Amino acid sequence: MRLARFFPLLFVAPALSGDFRSLNFGDSCATVLTAETDRGSVSVPWSRDDVHAFNGRDFNRDLTFTYFCPKGVLFAGNYYFPIESLHSALESYHDAYGLLISIYGAPFLDNTPWRVGSDTSDPRAVSTDPRKYSTSWKTERTYVHIMLIPPKVSGEPDWRVFVVAMKPKK
């Protein structure tokens, strides 16, 4: 039954034709603007020359993502989900978690109540505090980490799901 929940997600997986969207880590970022514009993404201003930011679609939703390109090559990429209430952010996290599992398999670090592929069923091993939810996947080419970013002011409804992808350290 649990597997059936994730099966439909295989058809809306993040747009990964490279390690991060259209590029592999270490590739020149010279083609990012054209590649993202062709996908319907819209370039947004960013405060640094070595960061390319866009509004577009991924994870089956509208979001912002950035390519970090020091020295003109892709070092890392981030997805910034929209600001949401805690309840909505938890749903977004769980949806993204399922999509990432469909791509990378069971995570190697998982501090969520879902714990797909976990070898422990002890609920005390998972924080009940959503501010501490985090999950990580590591392959030979990519390290991916997802977390919830809590509001800056306690009690405010501005939670955000954040995903970072980068080349793993050897």
Beta strands, then each sheet from edge to edge (+ up, - down):
strand 1: 42-44
strand 2: 51-58
strand 3: 61-68
strand 4: 76-80
strand 5: 109-110
strand 6: 134-138
strand 7: 143-149
strand 8: 160-166
sheet 1: 1+ 2- 3+ 4- 8+ 7- 6+ 5-
end
